[in-house]
Amino acid sequence: MSEKNFSPREIVSELDRHIVGQNDAKRAVAIALRNRWRRQQLPADMRREISPKNILMIGPTGVGKTEISRRLARLANAPFIKIEATKFTEVGYVGRDVEQIIRDLVEAGIGILKEQSRQKVKAKAHLQAEERVLDALVGKTAQAATRESYRQKLRANELDDKEIEIEVSAGAAGVPSFEIPGMPGAGAMINLSDMLGGAFKQPGVKRTVKVKDSYKLLIAEEADKLLDQESIKNEAIDLVENHGIVFLDEIDKICLREGKGGGEVSREGVQRDLLPLIEGTVVTTKHGPVNTDHILFIASGAFHVSKPSDLLPELQGRLPIRVELRALTRDDFVRILNDTEASLIKQYVALLSTEGVTLEFSDNAIEAIADAAFEVNSSVENIGARRLQTVMERLVEEISFTAPDKTGEVIRIDADYVRQKVGDLAGNADLSRYVL
């Protein structure tokens, strides 16, 4: 499996549908993603030599760093994990160690491959699920004619609301497991049935469900029976090693700032633990060893208090591509509300349409919303595009509350309405209660 064959221009175009501006960051991730595909076209000996050029995104909060990573993950169709650097501690301290990142990435890879494999066997699984539903309806010993009669009714959806009793596997939830303190990746649960050769295998659980609801459970169970689990694990490891992407957020929070002494638990230690992971090492997982040489790491941080040079020099060297994301302007806010594919305006219009209320925003209303958000960001705390959520929620709060009583009405929001509802949000000097 490989990333979809997008050119850098197509990747940037896809990101433009959801994220305003930040062209430098979009170009950097587009090139990095395309280079994964280019590397796969090379002979094996050259492929081994080419390592990904890891990226460091620098920019204030709310400008699109995390959103770029989320959208990139969907485009890549590859194992992807977003984690906060602050969640990890140095080996030897209580908490998660950085190798857990790779373990989680392998689980993400297995999830992708399982879903793809389930789609391939879905038709067969559906037939087997149908047989189990018929067993529950007429019994295994029913005559062929009776069984066929019920099959026709089943396929005509005539039995959808009939309740049946089915037996489904207990799943992992019922399997005894425990955690080993102090073990690398102490968050990993050890499954006792894995260790003791299935001695703890759970019997099936009987459930009473409607026929239409039983299919989802039974198809999933039958599909899993048809999967080659060992092959999926091996493919997942290969997928992670060659196509995995790790987005490491809040990396500025693990900087040891100048003039600050100890007391800040193991910040530098976390950086040192990240070094071999980003440079390339072998991490042991329960599915097998994983080589991190060709995993792409994208780190990001606001660097308000610290600066990139406060990172360990070795870590700076392992993040060679630096991209600065600029703060958003008032015009950017207008474009975010107007041009993005699932803008807040479209979201609120869609939400209220479920109540039979038609919500309309005039152009000057959208500009007034952008003005209010930009002014509050300038006077209080700049939280970027997230401020639009504060303003929009305040703006439609009354409408949302009374919407069930206004079915069939058309509500038009103009600039005067915006100023009436959120004017004090921008004008009041003491805005601390409105800061998210």
C-alpha positions in Angstrom: 0.0 0.0 0.0 1.2 3.5 -0.7 0.1 7.1 -0.3 -2.4 8.2 -3.0 -0.5 9.5 -5.9 -1.1 13.3 -5.4 1.3 15.8 -6.8 2.5 18.6 -4.5 0.2 21.1 -6.3 -2.8 18.8 -5.8 -2.0 18.3 -2.1 -1.8 22.1 -1.6 -5.1 22.5 -3.5 -6.8 19.9 -1.2 -5.5 21.7 1.9 -6.7 25.0 0.5 -10.3 23.7 0.7 -10.1 23.7 4.5 -7.2 26.0 5.6 -6.7 29.6 4.7 -3.2 30.9 3.9 -0.1 29.3 5.4 1.2 28.5 1.9 4.8 27.8 3.1 3.6 25.1 5.6 1.3 23.6 2.9 4.1 23.4 0.4 6.5 21.9 3.0 4.1 19.0 3.9 3.1 18.5 0.3 6.7 18.0 -0.8 7.4 15.7 2.2 4.3 13.6 1.3 5.3 13.4 -2.4 8.8 12.4 -1.4 7.4 9.3 0.3 6.0 8.3 -3.0 9.1 9.2 -4.9 11.2 7.1 -2.6 9.1 4.0 -3.2 9.8 4.2 -6.9 13.6 3.8 -6.4 15.7 0.6 -6.3 16.0 -1.0 -2.8 19.6 0.0 -2.2 18.9 3.7 -2.9 15.6 3.6 -1.0 17.4 2.5 2.1 19.7 5.6 2.0 16.9 8.2 1.6 15.5 9.4 4.9 12.5 11.8 5.3 13.3 15.5 5.9 11.4 16.1 9.2 9.6 19.4 9.6 9.3 21.9 12.4 6.2 24.2 12.2 6.5 27.4 14.2 3.5 29.7 14.7 1.0 31.1 17.2 -2.0 29.0 18.4 -5.0 28.8 16.1 -3.3 29.5 12.8 -3.7 26.0 11.3 -0.7 23.8 12.4 -2.9 21.0 13.8 -5.5 21.3 11.1 -2.8 20.9 8.4 -1.7 17.7 10.1 -5.3 16.4 10.4 -6.1 17.0 6.7 -2.7 15.6 5.7 -3.5 12.4 7.5 -6.7 11.9 5.5 -4.9 12.6 2.3 -2.0 10.3 3.0 -4.1 7.2 3.6 -1.2 6.1 5.8 -0.6 5.3 9.5 -0.8 8.7 11.3 -0.7 9.7 14.9 -1.0 13.1 16.5 0.4 13.3 20.0 1.3 16.1 22.5 4.9 16.1 23.6 3.8 17.1 27.1 2.2 13.7 27.6 5.5 11.9 27.7 8.2 11.7 30.4 11.8 10.6 30.5 12.4 6.9 30.9 12.6 6.2 34.6 9.8 8.6 35.6 6.2 7.7 36.1 4.3 8.3 32.8 4.4 7.3 29.1 7.7 6.9 27.4 8.2 8.1 23.8 8.4 4.6 22.4 4.7 4.4 23.0 4.3 6.7 20.0 5.5 3.9 17.6 3.4 1.3 19.4 0.3 3.5 18.8 1.4 4.1 15.2 1.5 0.3 14.6 -2.0 0.0 16.0 -3.1 2.7 13.6 -1.6 0.8 10.7 -3.3 -2.4 11.8 -6.6 -0.5 12.0 -6.2 0.8 8.4 -5.3 -2.6 7.0 -8.1 -4.4 8.9 -10.6 -2.0 7.5 -9.4 -2.5 4.0 -9.4 -6.2 4.4 -12.9 -6.2 5.9 -14.2 -4.3 2.8 -12.7 -7.1 0.6 -14.5 -9.9 2.4 -17.6 -7.9 3.2 -19.8 -9.7 0.6 -18.8 -13.1 2.0 -19.2 -12.0 5.6 -22.7 -10.6 4.8 -23.8 -14.0 3.5 -22.4 -15.8 6.6 -24.1 -13.2 8.8 -27.4 -13.8 6.9 -27.1 -17.6 7.6 -26.7 -16.8 11.4 -29.7 -14.5 11.3 -31.7 -17.3 9.7 -30.5 -19.8 12.3 -31.8 -17.4 15.0 -35.1 -17.0 13.2 -36.0 -20.6 12.2 -33.4 -22.8 13.8 -30.6 -24.8 12.2 -32.9 -27.8 11.6 -35.6 -26.0 9.7 -36.6 -27.3 6.3 -35.0 -25.8 3.2 -38.3 -24.4 2.0 -39.0 -22.6 5.3 -35.5 -21.3 5.4 -35.7 -20.0 1.8 -39.1 -18.3 2.6 -37.6 -16.5 5.5 -34.5 -15.6 3.4 -36.8 -13.8 0.9 -38.6 -11.9 3.7 -35.2 -11.0 5.2 -33.9 -9.6 2.0 -37.2 -7.6 1.5 -36.6 -6.0 4.9 -39.9 -7.4 6.2 -38.3 -8.8 9.4 -36.2 -5.7 10.3 -38.1 -5.0 13.5 -38.3 -8.6 14.7 -36.2 -9.4 17.8 -33.8 -12.3 17.7 -31.2 -13.8 20.1 -27.7 -14.0 18.7 -24.4 -15.1 20.2 -21.4 -12.8 19.6 -17.9 -13.1 20.9 -17.1 -11.4 24.1 -14.2 -9.5 22.5 -11.2 -8.0 24.2 -13.2 -6.3 26.9 -13.8 -9.5 28.8 -10.2 -10.8 28.6 -8.2 -10.5 31.8 -5.2 -8.2 31.4 -2.7 -6.4 33.6 -0.1 -3.6 33.4 3.6 -4.1 34.2 4.9 -1.0 36.2 8.2 0.3 35.1 8.1 -1.6 31.8 9.1 0.5 28.7 5.7 1.7 27.4 4.1 1.1 30.8 0.7 2.1 29.3 0.7 -1.2 27.2 -1.7 -3.8 28.6 -0.5 -7.4 28.6 -3.2 -9.8 27.5 -3.3 -12.9 29.6 -4.9 -15.1 26.9 -1.9 -14.2 24.6 0.5 -15.4 27.2 -1.3 -18.5 28.2 -2.3 -19.8 24.8 -5.9 -19.0 24.9 -6.7 -20.6 28.3 -8.8 -17.6 29.1 -10.8 -17.8 25.9 -14.2 -16.3 26.7 -17.5 -18.0 25.7 -19.9 -16.1 23.4 -22.3 -13.6 24.9 -26.0 -13.9 24.0 -27.7 -10.7 23.0 -31.3 -9.9 22.0 -31.4 -7.4 19.2 -33.6 -6.4 16.3 -32.8 -8.1 12.9 -31.7 -4.8 11.3 -29.3 -4.1 14.2 -27.8 -7.6 14.2 -26.2 -7.4 10.8 -23.6 -4.8 11.9 -22.4 -7.0 14.8 -22.5 -10.3 12.8 -20.8 -8.9 9.7 -18.0 -7.4 11.7 -17.5 -10.7 13.6 -17.7 -12.9 10.4 -15.3 -10.5 8.5 -12.7 -10.8 11.3 -12.9 -14.6 11.1 -12.0 -14.3 7.4 -8.9 -12.1 8.0 -5.3 -13.3 8.1 -4.3 -11.6 11.3 -0.6 -12.6 11.0 -0.3 -11.2 7.5 -2.1 -8.0 8.6 0.4 -7.5 11.4 3.4 -8.0 9.1 2.0 -5.7 6.5 1.2 -3.1 9.2 4.8 -3.0 10.4 6.0 -2.5 6.8 3.4 0.2 6.3 4.5 2.0 9.4 8.2 1.8 8.6 7.8 3.2 5.1 4.7 5.4 5.2 4.1 6.3 8.9 3.7 9.9 9.9 4.0 11.3 13.5 2.7 14.8 14.3 4.4 15.9 17.5 2.5 18.9 18.9 3.4 21.3 21.7 7.1 20.6 21.3 7.9 24.0 22.6 6.5 22.9 26.0 9.4 20.5 26.5 12.1 23.2 25.9 14.3 23.9 28.9 14.1 27.7 28.8 17.2 29.8 29.4 17.6 30.7 33.1 15.3 27.9 34.3 16.7 25.2 36.4 15.5 21.7 37.4 12.1 21.3 39.0 10.5 20.9 35.5 10.2 17.1 35.4 12.4 15.6 32.7 11.8 18.1 29.9 15.3 17.7 28.5 15.1 14.0 29.1 12.0 13.7 26.9 14.0 15.6 24.1 16.9 13.2 24.5 14.5 10.2 24.3 13.0 11.6 21.1 16.5 11.9 19.5 17.0 8.2 18.6 13.3 7.8 17.6 13.5 10.7 15.1 17.0 9.7 13.9 16.1 6.1 13.5 16.0 3.2 15.9 14.3 -0.1 16.4 11.3 -0.1 18.8 9.9 -3.4 20.1 6.2 -3.8 19.9 3.9 -6.7 20.7 3.5 -7.2 17.0 7.3 -7.2 16.2 10.2 -4.8 16.0 9.7 -1.6 14.1 12.5 0.4 12.4 11.8 4.2 12.6 14.5 5.2 10.0 11.9 6.3 7.4 9.0 7.5 9.6 8.2 11.2 8.9 8.1 13.4 12.0 6.3 16.8 11.9 6.8 18.8 15.1 5.0 22.0 15.9 4.9 24.6 18.6 3.8 28.2 19.3 7.2 29.1 20.9 5.6 32.0 22.8 7.8 31.7 25.9 10.7 29.6 24.5 12.3 29.7 21.1 13.4 27.0 18.7 17.0 27.5 19.6 16.0 26.3 23.2 15.6 22.8 21.8 18.6 20.5 22.1 21.0 21.2 19.2 20.8 17.5 18.3 17.0 17.7 18.1 17.1 20.9 16.0 19.4 19.1 13.6 16.9 16.3 13.2 14.1 18.8 12.2 15.9 20.3 9.2 12.9 22.0 7.5 11.5 25.0 9.4 8.3 26.6 8.5 6.9 29.7 10.1 3.1 30.2 10.1 1.9 33.8 10.3 -0.8 35.1 12.6 -4.2 35.4 11.0 -5.6 38.8 9.9 -9.1 40.2 9.7 -9.2 39.3 6.0 -8.2 35.8 6.8 -11.1 35.5 9.2 -13.5 36.6 6.4 -12.1 34.0 4.1 -12.3 31.3 6.8 -16.0 32.1 7.3 -16.7 32.3 3.5 -14.4 30.1 1.6 -13.6 27.0 3.6 -15.5 23.8 2.8 -17.1 23.2 6.2 -17.0 26.8 7.6 -18.6 27.7 10.9 -21.3 29.6 9.0 -22.2 26.4 7.0 -22.1 24.4 10.2 -24.6 26.6 12.1 -26.9 26.9 9.1 -26.9 23.1 8.8 -27.5 22.6 12.5 -30.5 24.9 12.7 -32.0 23.5 9.5 -32.7 20.4 11.5 -35.2 22.4 13.5 -36.8 23.8 10.3 -35.1 27.2 10.8 -33.5 28.9 7.8 -30.5 30.9 9.0 -29.0 33.5 6.6 -25.9 35.7 7.0 -25.4 38.9 5.0 -21.9 39.8 3.7 -21.6 42.7 6.1 -22.5 40.3 9.0 -19.6 38.0 8.1 -17.3 41.1 8.0 -18.6 42.2 11.4 -18.0 38.7 12.9 -14.4 38.8 11.5 -13.9 42.4 12.9 -15.1 41.3 16.4 -12.9 38.2 16.5 -9.9 40.1 15.3 -10.4 42.9 17.8 -10.7 40.5 20.8 -7.6 38.7 19.6 -5.7 42.0 19.5 -6.8 43.3 22.8 -6.9 40.1 25.0 -5.1 37.0 23.9 -4.5 35.9 20.3 -5.9 32.4 19.9 -6.3 32.7 16.2 -9.2 31.2 14.3 -10.5 29.5 17.5 -11.8 33.0 18.5 -14.4 32.7 15.7 -16.0 29.8 17.6 -16.4 32.1 20.7 -17.9 34.9 18.7 -20.2 32.6 16.6 -21.5 30.8 19.7 -22.3 34.0 21.4 -24.0 35.3 18.3 -26.4 32.4 17.7 -26.9 31.5 21.4 -30.4 33.0 21.6 -31.4 31.6 18.2 -30.2 28.1 19.1 -32.1 28.2 22.4 -35.4 29.3 20.8 -35.1 27.4 17.5 -37.6 24.6 18.3 -40.3 27.3 18.7 -39.5 29.0 15.4 -39.9 26.1 12.9 -40.5 27.4 9.4 -39.0 30.9 10.1 -36.2 32.6 8.2 -33.8 34.4 10.4 -31.5 36.9 8.7 -28.3 38.0 10.5 -26.8 41.4 9.5 -24.0 43.6 10.8 -26.3 45.4 13.2 -27.4 42.1 14.8 -23.8 41.1 15.1 -22.8 44.4 16.8 -25.8 44.1 19.1 -24.9 40.6 20.2 -21.1 40.6 20.3 -20.3 44.4 20.4 -19.5 44.3 24.1 -17.3 41.3 23.6 -15.0 43.5 21.6 -15.6 46.7 23.5 -15.3 45.6 27.1 -11.8 46.0 28.6 -12.3 43.1 31.0 -12.7 40.2 28.7 -11.2 37.4 30.8 -14.6 35.7 31.3 -14.9 35.2 27.5 -11.5 33.8 26.9 -11.6 30.1 26.1 
